[in-house]
Amino acid sequence: MTSIFDAFLEAMRLLGQGDAELWRVTLLSLYVSGISTALAMALGIPFGYLLAFTPFPGRSAVITLLNTGMALPPVLVGLAVFLVISYRGPLGHLGLLYSPQAMIIAQTIIAFPVVGALALAGLQQVDHGLYLQTRSLGATTAQSMLIMLHEARLSLLAAVIAGFGSVISEVGAVMMVGGNIEGQTRVLTTAVMMETRQGSYTQAVALGLLLLFITTLINLALTFIQQQGRRRP
């Protein structure tokens, strides 16, 4: 049975060797998850703000759908994206299937409801009277929005952390639309699955530890920024 210590030594050996494929897989993981999180943030935070401060018919239903989306199975997202961009799908002519772009699309869809719902929850904790006060003092819509986002900055960063966590560890959707192609669409999670299926357990655990190490470092950085923001007025 593979021990954690053996796997750790294997991970250090792989890193020390500077294996080109390992670094390619690692960098692609960070690229796909990073872009997906950024897109989910760019879409989810404004959407959460809209739901928090703009009343409209059906708002409760939209919020319910957004919250439900947090539990959306990634494999279903992968299937939906696959059907749309496959060669027989409506967007098949774009040639996106089995590409990093397809993986980014799937992961953005996965992260969007997570970021949006948590952003909404954080913004709803801000006193609505502050929004009305800024408007009554002549602030523009954009200025009021910036003020409210600043007040909810800790919750918003927590939403981003959660969104990143939901995609960096995801495997089902990226496997379906990316195909786990060596040198093109293989990421750390799909590499772990492949090594496990082949019986290379030490290699699989080593890659898993590397993924955990990278995720921990990124979350430590984001948490540090969040807590630094907590000390600001």
JODA-V270813 format. One record per residue. N is the residue number from 1. SS is DSSP state (a for helix, b for strand, c for the rest). OMEGA is omega in whole degrees, -180 to 180 (* if undefined). Layout:
N:SS:OMEGA
N:SS:OMEGA
This chain:
1:c:-180
2:c:177
3:c:178
4:a:-179
5:a:178
6:a:180
7:a:178
8:a:178
9:a:179
10:a:178
11:a:179
12:a:179
13:a:180
14:a:179
15:a:-178
16:a:179
17:a:-178
18:c:-179
19:c:-175
20:a:-178
21:a:179
22:a:-180
23:a:177
24:a:179
25:a:-179
26:a:-179
27:a:178
28:a:176
29:a:-180
30:a:-179
31:a:-177
32:a:-179
33:a:179
34:a:179
35:a:180
36:a:179
37:a:179
38:a:179
39:a:178
40:a:178
41:a:-179
42:a:179
43:a:-172
44:a:-178
45:a:175
46:a:179
47:a:176
48:a:177
49:a:179
50:a:-179
51:a:-177
52:a:-170
53:a:180
54:c:177
55:c:177
56:c:-180
57:c:179
58:c:-177
59:a:-180
60:a:179
61:a:179
62:a:179
63:a:178
64:a:179
65:a:180
66:a:179
67:a:177
68:a:180
69:a:178
70:c:-180
71:c:-179
72:c:-180
73:c:-180
74:a:-178
75:a:177
76:a:175
77:a:179
78:a:179
79:a:-180
80:a:179
81:a:179
82:a:-179
83:a:-179
84:a:-173
85:a:177
86:c:-173
87:c:177
88:c:-179
89:c:-178
90:c:179
91:c:-178
92:a:-178
93:a:180
94:a:178
95:c:-177
96:c:-176
97:c:-179
98:c:178
99:c:175
100:a:180
101:a:178
102:a:179
103:a:178
104:a:179
105:a:-179
106:a:-177
107:a:176
108:a:178
109:a:179
110:a:-175
111:a:-175
112:a:-179
113:a:178
114:a:180
115:a:-177
116:a:-178
117:a:180
118:a:175
119:a:177
120:a:-180
121:a:179
122:a:-179
123:a:178
124:a:177
125:c:178
126:c:-179
127:c:-180
128:a:178
129:a:178
130:a:178
131:a:180
132:a:180
133:a:180
134:a:180
135:a:-179
136:a:179
137:c:174
138:c:179
139:c:176
140:c:178
141:a:180
142:a:180
143:a:178
144:a:180
145:a:180
146:a:179
147:a:-179
148:a:178
149:a:178
150:a:179
151:a:-177
152:c:-171
153:a:-179
154:a:178
155:a:-179
156:a:178
157:a:175
158:a:177
159:a:179
160:a:178
161:a:180
162:a:178
163:a:178
164:a:179
165:a:-178
166:a:-177
167:a:-178
168:a:-178
169:c:-175
170:c:-178
171:c:-173
172:a:-176
173:a:-178
174:a:176
175:a:-177
176:a:-175
177:a:180
178:a:176
179:c:179
180:c:-178
181:c:-178
182:c:179
183:c:-178
184:c:-175
185:c:179
186:c:177
187:c:-174
188:a:-177
189:a:179
190:a:176
191:a:177
192:a:180
193:a:-178
194:a:-179
195:a:178
196:a:179
197:a:-179
198:c:179
199:c:179
200:c:-171
201:a:179
202:a:178
203:a:-179
204:a:179
205:a:178
206:a:178
207:a:177
208:a:178
209:a:177
210:a:177
211:a:179
212:a:180
213:a:-180
214:a:180
215:a:179
216:a:180
217:a:-179
218:a:179
219:a:175
220:a:179
221:a:-180
222:a:178
223:a:177
224:a:178
225:a:179
226:a:-177
227:a:173
228:a:177
229:a:180
230:a:-177
231:c:-179
232:c:178
233:c:*
